[in-house]
Amino acid sequence: METTKKVILTGMQPTGKLHLGSLLGAANNWRKMLDSCDCLFFLADQHAITMPYEPAELRKNTLDCVAQYVACGLDPKRCKIFLQSQVIGHTELMWILSCLTPIGQLERMTQFKDKSKKVGDSVCSGLLFYPVLMAADILLYSADLVPIGDDQKQHLEITRDIAQKFNCTFSETFTIPEPYIGETGARIMALQNPTAKMSKSDPNQNSVVYVTDSDDAIAKKITGAVTDSGSGVSFDPAAKPGIANLLNIYAAATDSTIEKSATQFEKLANYAPFKRTVADAVIAKISPIRDRYNEIAKNREYLLSLLEDGRQEAQKRASKMMAKVCRNAGFLGN
């Protein structure tokens, strides 16, 4: 008897190059799911416009990110890749869900509070409703599992709240999604500030390793990473955040565990050989991805064709769900 595969859905904003944190904390886990799950991956280009942006840059980054996804191992023959903006249903469902979502709950979201502090009164309402659009993204496809980082748990929690409220207010409609967090690499920290998450917006770009970096650039960034006083390699995030981050990176890059990785290096008297070994592991992980990306990025027609294939499948699912949502919400329909 055939078992129905669980639906896995995830998306990332096409705001630039994928970095090591995205690769080890997200894409590395996605690739492992392709055979066992029904996998849907989308570029959240509608989320990307909640902050100031250049249209031409958004278009370029979108195709670049698709190429990087495929280079990282997301085989379009075993999953569907599509653009959020090309599927009718995301923003339509967001409006319906927003009418059930208290504004106070949205104002308490950590991301909204943090970003609104930076821009003040000019903060756009789209940023406030960002979590509702994210909920629509997930619920539209009846996702069972959503791969997320630890810092994204709050967004999935509000998605679950909204889904349960709709189901209780009207009738059973949405699948309640569960988080999926990989065992290693779930939270890769900045190389120059191991108390902050690695981010492409980091003003110190030596803190960030990109999947498009050269081998020399990777080696320079890793060997120049901030470590901690003292000697000896051990996994102690509180006392040795720099070493703990490099161990986390090494474990994820080599598909090992933190425990095994720490044991491997525990007899080293200083950090230099440890950092060199971590750099070699990261280079071995990224080098084939970078080469594949450089090849794929040149083939615009291929990228557009796989996006169209993904759009068609996503639209079928979205249309079916929206018909159900509208009927249950009381709309007359066509």
C-alpha positions, 0 to 999 in steps of 0.5 A, spaced: 500 500 500 502 506 497 504 511 503 502 519 501 508 523 502 508 529 506 508 535 503 514 540 505 514 547 503 519 552 504 521 559 500 526 564 501 527 571 498 531 573 492 535 578 495 542 576 493 547 570 493 545 564 498 550 564 503 553 558 507 548 559 513 542 558 507 546 552 504 548 548 511 542 550 515 536 550 509 538 547 502 542 542 505 536 539 509 532 540 503 536 536 498 535 530 503 528 531 503 527 530 495 526 522 495 522 522 501 517 528 501 513 532 496 517 538 495 515 545 493 520 551 493 518 558 492 522 564 491 518 569 495 519 575 491 512 578 494 516 578 501 522 582 498 518 588 496 517 590 504 523 594 504 526 599 499 528 595 492 530 596 485 526 592 480 531 591 475 535 588 481 529 584 484 528 580 477 536 579 476 536 576 483 530 572 482 533 568 476 540 568 480 537 565 486 533 559 482 540 557 479 543 557 486 537 553 488 538 548 482 546 548 483 545 546 491 541 540 489 534 542 488 533 537 482 527 540 478 525 533 476 524 531 483 521 537 486 517 544 484 520 551 484 516 557 482 515 564 484 510 566 489 508 572 484 506 568 479 501 564 482 494 566 483 492 565 490 497 567 495 495 575 496 488 573 495 488 568 501 492 573 505 487 578 505 482 573 507 486 570 513 488 578 515 481 579 516 481 573 522 488 576 525 488 581 530 493 587 529 496 587 536 498 580 534 502 582 528 505 588 532 508 584 537 512 580 532 519 580 533 521 582 526 516 587 525 518 591 531 526 590 530 525 593 522 520 598 524 525 601 529 530 602 524 525 606 519 521 609 524 514 612 521 516 610 514 515 603 515 510 600 510 504 596 512 506 590 508 512 589 513 506 588 518 502 583 514 508 579 512 507 574 517 500 573 514 502 573 507 507 567 510 501 564 513 498 564 506 504 561 502 504 555 507 497 554 508 495 554 500 499 548 499 497 544 505 504 543 507 505 538 513 512 540 514 516 547 514 523 547 514 525 553 518 531 556 523 530 557 530 529 564 529 523 563 524 519 559 529 515 565 531 512 566 524 510 558 524 507 559 530 502 565 528 501 561 521 498 555 526 494 560 530 491 563 524 490 556 521 486 553 527 482 560 528 480 559 520 478 552 522 474 553 528 471 559 525 468 556 519 470 548 518 476 544 517 480 547 511 487 547 513 493 542 515 496 545 521 504 545 519 509 543 523 516 545 523 522 542 521 529 543 523 535 540 521 540 536 526 546 540 524 547 547 521 540 550 523 543 556 525 550 558 522 553 565 525 557 570 523 564 569 522 566 576 525 561 576 530 559 569 532 553 571 537 549 574 531 546 570 525 550 570 518 547 574 514 548 577 507 546 584 510 552 584 514 556 590 513 562 586 514 562 581 508 568 577 511 563 575 516 559 571 510 561 566 506 557 565 499 556 559 495 559 564 489 565 565 493 572 563 490 576 558 494 581 563 496 576 567 498 573 562 502 579 560 505 581 567 507 574 568 511 574 562 515 581 562 517 580 569 519 574 568 523 574 570 530 575 565 535 576 565 543 581 566 548 585 560 550 586 553 547 583 547 545 577 545 541 571 544 544 563 545 543 561 550 548 557 556 545 557 560 551 564 560 553 567 559 546 562 562 541 567 562 535 569 555 536 562 552 537 560 556 530 566 553 526 564 546 529 557 547 527 559 549 520 564 543 520 559 538 522 554 540 517 559 541 511 561 534 512 554 531 514 557 529 521 555 531 528 557 536 533 560 530 538 564 527 533 567 533 530 569 536 537 572 529 538 576 529 532 579 536 534 580 535 541 587 534 541 589 540 537 594 545 541 592 551 537 586 553 533 590 554 526 590 547 523 582 546 526 580 553 522 584 550 516 581 544 516 574 547 517 576 551 511 577 545 506 571 542 508 567 548 506 571 549 500 569 542 498 562 543 499 561 549 495 566 548 490 562 544 485 556 548 487 559 554 485 561 551 478 554 548 477 551 555 478 556 558 473 554 553 468 546 554 470 546 561 470 548 562 463 542 558 461 536 563 462 531 559 457 532 553 462 531 557 468 524 560 465 522 553 463 523 550 470 519 556 473 513 555 468 513 548 470 513 549 477 508 555 476 503 550 473 503 545 478 503 550 484 497 553 480 493 547 480 494 546 488 493 553 489 486 554 485 484 547 489 485 550 495 482 557 494 476 554 491 475 550 498 477 556 502 472 561 499 466 556 499 468 555 507 468 562 508 461 564 505 463 566 498 458 565 493 463 563 487 463 562 480 
